[in-house]
């Protein structure tokens, strides 16, 4: 197929070809579409229901997280598995033992913690990654297991109900919401 000829605009001399193919005018070039770039937001990604240092507000949990983080880590694993709230010292299991042994071999407990934290994030669709999980357990293991425990507590513990399901009656016909 022969290339279409487009004469130069009036008052302009044709460009010499020197034996090379000349580019076609823009209008004659085939239109190519770039692949559409899809911007996806973190649709549906959840957040932690407890902050990293929130375990300091609960003295018992804070002490357990500092001095026996393996038990709290084991409780977290049990709660994730059974979807049932338990106390921070009720978690003696394989993960507890792995975390306890890891306290003597420092990188091992970070790997155990990273695994548990990753399982937690996956189950509750929380944003983050394994690198951040590992660093959190390496730098602040007690806060990390405490945060996971409080997050599970807030997700699994039934909400506290006041009188009449959170509604307090003051006068006949008047309802005050707490």
N, C-alpha and C positions, 0 to 999 in steps of 0.2 A: 504494500500500500504506500502510495506516495505521500510525502509530508505536505500539508497544505501550505501555500505560499501566502504570506501576509506582507504587503508592500510596506516600506518604511513610511512614517508620517511625512506629510508634505514639508519640504524644506530640509529634509535630513537625507544624507547620502546613505545608501545601503552599506552595511558593515562588511568588510572583507571576510571571506570564509577561511582562507588559508588551508583548505582541505579538511577542516574539522567541522563536525556537525554543530550548527548553531542552536542555542537554546530556543525553545518555542516561546512565543509570548505567553504570558500568564493565563490568558483566557483559554488557550489551547491545551494547556497541561492537564493531565487527568487529575481529577479531584480524589484525594486520598483522605480518608477519615482516620484520625487518631483514635485509639481505643479510649472509650469513656472512662474517666477516673471516678470511681465510686468512693465517696467520702462516707465512711461508716463511723458513727459515734459509738461509744461504749454502751450500746443499747442493752439494757437489762443488767448491767454490772452493778452489783451491790457494794456496800461499804461496810467497814467494821462497825459494829454497834458499841464497841468500847475502844477508847484510845489506848495507845501503847503504855502510858504510865498510869492508867486509871486503876490498876490493881493496888496502888498505894492508898486508895480510899478504903480498902478492906484490909484491916490489920492481919487477920488470920490468913487470908490468901497471900498477902505480901510476904509474910513469914514463911509460908509453905513454898512459895515461888522462889524465895531466896535460898532456903536451906534444904529443901527437898523438891527441886523442880522436876525430878523424875516422876514423883507421885502425881503431881499436877498434870504433867504431860500424859501419863497413863490415864488419868481421869478424863482428860480432853479426848483421848482416843476412844475410850468407852462411850462417852456421851455422843461423839460423832457416829459411832457404829450403832448404838442402841436408840438414839434419839430420845434419851431419857436423862434428866438432870440428876447428877450425883455430887457429893462433896469433893473438895480438892484432894483429900487424902484417901479416897476410895478407889484408886486406880492402879493397883499392882497387876501388871500384865507384861507381855513381851516388850511392848514399847517402853514401859517404865524401866525395865531391866536394861534395854539397849541404851536408853538415855543415861541411866546411872553408870553403866560401863563407860559411856562416852565422856562422862565428866573427868575420867582419868586420861582418856585419849581425846584431847580437845576437839579435833575436827569431826570426830564421830558423832558427838552430841549435836553439833550444828547440822550434820547431815540428817540425823533422826528428827531434829526439830524442823528442818526444812521440809522433810517429807510430811510430817504431821500438819504443818502450816499450809503446805500445798494442797493436801487433802481437804483441809478446812475451807480454803479459798475455792476449791473446785466444787465442793458440796453446796456452798452458799453463794457461788458466783461472785466472788469478791475480786476486784482488780488487783494485780500484782504479778510477781514472777519469782522463780526459784532463787535467783541471785539475791533479791531483796530479802527473801525468807531466810536464806543462809546467813546473810550479813546481820539480820535482826537477831538471830539466835547466837551468833558469834559475839556480837557487841553487847547485847542485853538480854540474855536468855531468860532471866527471871521476869522481866517485863513482857517478853514474848509469850511465855506460857501463861502468864497472868491475863494478858489481853485475850488470848484464845479462850481461856476459861470463862472470863466475864462475857465474852461475845456469845459463847454457847449458853451460858446462864440466861442471858437476855432473850435468846432465841427459843430456848426449851422450857424455861420456867413459866408456869401459867401466870397470867397477869393478876396482880393483886386486886381483889374486888372489895369495895366498901359495902356499906349497908345498901341493900336492894340493888346490887349490880353497879355500884358507883354512883347511884342517885340517892341523895339524901333529902328526905322530906322535912320541911320546916313548918309549914302551915297547911291546913287543908286547902288544896287547890294551887299551892305554890310549889314549884320544883326548883331546887338549886343543884346545878351540876358541879361536881368537884373536878 
